[in-house]
Amino acid sequence: METGAVTGAGGKVTMAAAVASVAGLVDELARIVRGPMAASDNECCDTTGRDGTDCDSRADGPYRNAHGNGASDNARSHSAGCHGVGRSGAPISGDPLGELAESCLAGLEVLARVEAATAAAKVRLVAAYAEASAQIEGPAANAYEASAREKSLVAEVACVLTVGEGAASVLMGEAHALTSSLPAALAELQAGAISWQHARILADETAGLEPARVQELEAHFFDPDAPHAARGAAPGELVPSRFRRKVRAWRERQYPDSLEVRRALSVAERRMEYRPEADGMGRITLILPGENACAIWNKVTSIARGLQSPDDSRTLSQRRADVSANLLLGCVGLDLEKLPAPKADILMTVPAFSVFGVTDEPGEVDGFGPVPASVARRIVAEGAGSFYRVLVDPRDGAPLEIGRTNYRLPESLKRWLRMRDGKCTFPGCSNHTPDNENDHLTAWQHGGATGVSNLAQLCPKHHRLKHQSAWTPTPASKNEPPGWTSPTGRHYPAEQPDWVPPRLPLALLAGSSTMPPSLDGGTPDVGGGTSGDVSPLEDALIAYLAA
């Protein structure tokens, strides 16, 4: 992007026009919602915004839609109340329900244009902020500094918009592409002639193309005077999936070499994604080259079909999921017929009474979230290669602090931090605890102690960002991770765990204990007393597990 292209005087006018476009469309939507009886004919047909500009202006783009004013202008002519007729041409002035129906449809049409214009304004603001920040800081001294600045910039936008850094990074890339290489598409977006999804498709499908080729592709779809201009429906009249097919087909016919480039870029971005789901479920996604993904699918399907039998009530989809999980967990043979308990290092908090089966409170698996009590008991009793005891405060359910003064963290303190923080503490980051690093909020060499209130988990990326930029953590506490202050002075509070006090069994509250005996044959003291390093409650838990 050329310096000053967005942040100069012309850039300010452009941003003002984008905001005015949104305001004009909102005025038009308000007139429709008020209904045909609340507006005079002059007001209804007036398309002038509150700032005196034409609501349907095409901003400063070089092209007009290839089909004149496009579908969005046709929508205005059908708006309820402007002419007293519906889409069919029949008068609706005497039909209140007909008027309401037409107002709803017309309102939806204008609202879609409002959303598009809002997206255009967001794009211009993001691009202007990125350029202004670059001019304020000046040229980077080296690649290391440039990388740190980019990470800080993305983090700031992500926090302001309350989105993930991945989404913010994608938005900034799309904003740069639209403001620097796709002015016609941005103008159509600002006018509401195409949706945000259409604009994103253009930014994505033109990635890797030379600037001249990007201009040719854009002109093909938006300039009616271009050689061999697109025919048929205008871009905004196509659903996004069909528009992508059309853009991709034209691009690959005109520039087949770009397919090789895009393939190489996509292969470099292969990855596995994990996301916890509701109801104790989780989602694993593999993004792989197409031929590899197809081969995996065919192999899993073949194994799943081979396991089919009259005694197996599972569907094919269920068998595919079971086979995939077992193969990834290293099970072979007959073990493919059932889901095994995890054998990995698991940090799980579960109320002791729930482990005994006295209550059914869910457990909490680090990096995932709540699991049913039955699953927690099975993991404890059958599967976990490492099960760490975590004492919780019966008053509020928070883990009990373990004090240390060494620089190096003992394993017990590391596990405690995993329970307190639950993830990387940087705003919006969801990186799970096994991959994170334990960081001193105030450096050891600057007087920081190795205590819970001066420690936090950071993923490697945000650990580097903390040392590369002015992002600063705020103090932590025994049960609360730190918040963060950005280089611009904005504060983002910590995402605190919602600890809940464990429920006591009714029999215990009534004075009669039904707890299993402890190792010494007695009944554990649940009043909070301790003897040595192991509490009576833990003693009973150990006896239960040993049995």
MOLIN-V366389 format. One record per backbone hydrogen bond with DSSP energy under -1.0 kcal/mol. CO is the residue of the C=O (numbers start at 1). NH is the residue of the N-H. If there is no record, write none. Layout:
co: <CO,CO>
nh: <NH,NH>
This chain:
co: <2,4,8,9,10,11,12,13,14,15,16,17,18,19,20,21,22,23,24,25,26,27,28,29,30,40,41,47,49,53,54,58,65,67,70,71,72,73,76,79,84,86,90,92,95,96,97,98,99,100,101,102,103,104,105,106,107,108,109,110,111,112,113,114,115,116,117,118,119,120,121,122,123,124,125,126,127,128,129,130,131,132,133,134,142,143,144,145,146,147,148,149,150,151,152,153,154,155,156,157,158,164,165,166,167,168,169,170,171,172,173,174,175,176,177,177,182,183,184,185,186,187,188,195,196,197,198,199,200,201,202,204,206,210,211,212,213,214,215,216,217,218,219,220,223,226,234,235,239,240,241,242,243,244,245,246,247,248,249,250,251,255,256,257,258,259,260,261,262,263,264,267,271,273,275,278,281,283,285,287,289,290,291,292,293,294,295,296,297,298,299,300,301,302,303,305,309,315,316,317,318,319,320,321,322,323,324,325,326,327,332,333,334,335,344,347,349,351,352,353,353,363,364,365,365,369,371,372,373,374,375,376,377,378,378,379,386,391,393,398,410,411,412,413,414,415,416,417,418,426,431,432,433,437,439,443,443,444,449,451,452,453,454,456,457,458,459,460,461,462,463,464,465,472,480,483,484,485,486,490,492,494,497,505,506,507,508,518,522,535,536,537,538,539,540,541,542,543>
nh: <5,8,12,13,14,15,16,17,18,19,20,21,22,23,24,25,26,27,28,29,30,31,32,33,34,44,45,55,52,49,57,61,68,70,74,75,76,77,79,82,92,89,86,95,99,100,101,102,103,104,105,106,107,108,109,110,111,112,113,114,115,116,117,118,119,120,121,122,123,124,125,126,127,128,129,130,131,132,133,134,135,136,137,138,146,147,148,149,150,151,152,153,154,155,156,157,158,159,160,161,163,168,169,170,171,172,173,174,175,176,177,178,179,180,181,182,186,187,188,189,190,191,193,199,200,201,202,203,204,205,206,207,209,214,215,216,217,218,219,220,221,222,223,230,226,229,237,238,243,244,245,246,247,248,249,250,251,252,253,254,255,258,259,261,262,263,264,265,266,267,268,270,287,285,283,281,277,275,273,271,293,294,295,296,297,298,299,300,301,302,303,304,305,306,307,308,312,319,320,321,322,323,324,325,326,327,328,329,331,330,335,336,337,338,385,366,364,355,356,358,359,371,349,368,369,365,363,376,377,378,379,380,381,382,383,384,346,400,397,393,414,415,416,417,418,419,420,421,422,429,424,435,436,458,456,446,448,447,451,454,455,476,441,439,425,437,463,464,465,466,467,468,469,485,477,474,492,472,489,486,484,496,499,509,510,512,511,521,518,539,540,541,542,543,544,545,546,547>
